Amino acid sequence: MNHDRIEGRWKQVKGKVKERWGRLTEDDLDIIEGKRDQLLGRIQQRHGVARDEAHRQVDRQVDRLDSGQPGYKPERS
């Protein structure tokens, strides 16, 4: 997994991140600024999931975005 994939496209994926992890606030998203570790930590904090689970969810969402699936719908846990 290339960590730059999130940082380089943050403005593009920010809305999808908000859709997928709705408990993240605008302030959270501003602080994260595409940094993977920050995203993982905020998901853990706001959604009460373990780091491994947060990592798995982020990987899966990035892979879905990268696949260019038409009609992309974020996965809900």
C-alpha positions, -999 to 999 in steps of 0.1 A, spaced: 0 0 0 15 33 -11 9 59 17 11 87 -8 -21 75 -25 -41 91 3 -20 123 7 -17 131 -29 -55 128 -35 -67 141 -2 -90 168 -17 -105 142 -40 -111 115 -14 -120 138 16 -157 136 8 -156 98 5 -138 96 38 -165 117 54 -192 95 38 -176 63 50 -166 75 85 -194 99 93 -183 105 128 -152 124 116 -157 161 118 -145 188 94 -119 197 120 -107 160 120 -104 161 82 -85 194 83 -61 179 109 -57 146 90 -48 164 57 -44 130 40 -19 116 65 -26 79 68 -15 76 104 -37 106 114 -67 90 96 -62 57 113 -60 73 147 -91 94 142 -111 64 129 -100 45 160 -109 73 183 -143 83 167 -155 48 157 -140 28 186 -123 2 164 -89 -14 169 -59 -1 148 -58 -33 128 -95 -29 119 -91 8 110 -61 -2 88 -81 -29 71 -111 -5 64 -88 22 50 -70 -2 27 -103 -16 14 -117 19 8 -85 31 -10 -85 -1 -31 -121 6 -41 -114 42 -50 -83 31 -70 -103 5 -89 -125 33 -104 -156 13 -97 -185 31 -114 -213 40 -90 -189 37 -61 -207 34 -28 -187 34 5 -188 3 25 -204 5 59 -193 -16 88 
